Amino acid sequence: MRNRMMIMAVVGIMLLVVGCRVEYSETEKVLAPSWADDGDIIYVKEYTRWKTTYNTFGEDCVMIADTFYLMKCDVQGENKILIRVITSEFGGWTAVSSNSSSDWAIVSFMGGYARMYLMKLDGSDIDTLGAGMYPDLSPDGSKIVYAKRNEGIWIMNRDGSGDHKIVSDTTASYPAWSPDDTLIAYGIDGKVNIFNLKNIQNIKVYDYLYFPNWYTEEKLLVHYSSPNYEGGLLVDIITDKVDTLLHSYIKSSPDTNYFIGYDGLYFIVNIDGTNKWYIEP
C-alpha cells in the first residue's frame, strides 16, 4: 500500500512538472492625467510585470512587479519625458489623481490606504506627504488642499506644516483650487459647493453636480447627473448660466483650448470636440 502511494505521488509530481509552463508578460497603463502650467500634459504611467504558470490544473497569474512613473508630453502627445519613478511598491495601489502648479506636481494613490506624493517637475525633491486623497495645489504651488477619508477637506503648506480642516462634512471630496486663489470647489453627496477662503464659508451650492474642476476663474467644469440628463457642463458661478458640453470631461487646459476626457481610456480633444487622440504610456 505504501509503495503504491509513493508511486502515485511520483507520477503526480511528474505530470505536474512535465505539464508546467511559465510565461512572463508586461502591461502599461495611463492613469490620472492633468495639465501643467505650460500647457503640457502630466500623467502617471503604471508598468506591471506578470508571471503566469500553466499546468495540468489550469493557470495562475500573479503580479511580480508594479512601478509608477510621472510622465510628461505636449498637447499633441509628442516629446514625452520621464520625470521620475514615483513608487515601485505593489499590491493593489492605483494612482487616482495628479495636479501641477508652478514647478510642482502632486499625485495621490488609493490602495490599502490613501497616500500623496509631492515632487518637482524636474524630478527632484520627492516627498511622501502621508494620507490624503485628490489633492490640488494652490496657483503658486505653496499650499495643498486635499480630502481626508471620512474627515472632510483640509489645507496644508507644501512642506506639510499648518495642516487644518476647512470643511467638516465627512463625505466632502474632490477639492479644486480656483485660478485666482480665492475659492475651493468640492463635491459632497451629489452636490458641488464653492468655499470662499477669505470668508471661510460656502457661498454657492449646486445640485446634481460631481467632480468639479475650474475652467476659468468664473466657470466650473463639472459632471451633471439627474433623471433627465447626464453629461458635462460649464457653470458660471457669477451668473449661474450653464452651458452643455458634448461629453463629460475631466479637466481643461490652462488656455481653455483643450479638454482631458475619459471613455475607458484617457484622451485629449479640442474644445469643439475635434482632433481627439488617446494618451499612450
Buried (B, 14 or more C-beta within 10 A) or exposed (E): EEEEEEEEEEEEEEEEEEEEEEEEEEEEBBBBBBBBBEEBBBBBBBBBBBBEBBBEEEEEEEEEEBBBBBBBBBBEBEEBBEBBEBBEEBEEBBBBBBBBBBBBBBBBBBEEEBBBBBBBBEBEEBBEBEEBBBBBBBBEBBBBBBBBEEBBBBBBEBEBEEBEEBBEEEEBBBBBBBBEEBBBBBBBEEBBBBBBBEEEEBEBEBEBBBBBBBBBEBBBBBBBBEEEEEEBBBBBBEEEEBEEBEBBBBBBBBEEEBBBBEEEEBBBBEBEEEEEEEBEB
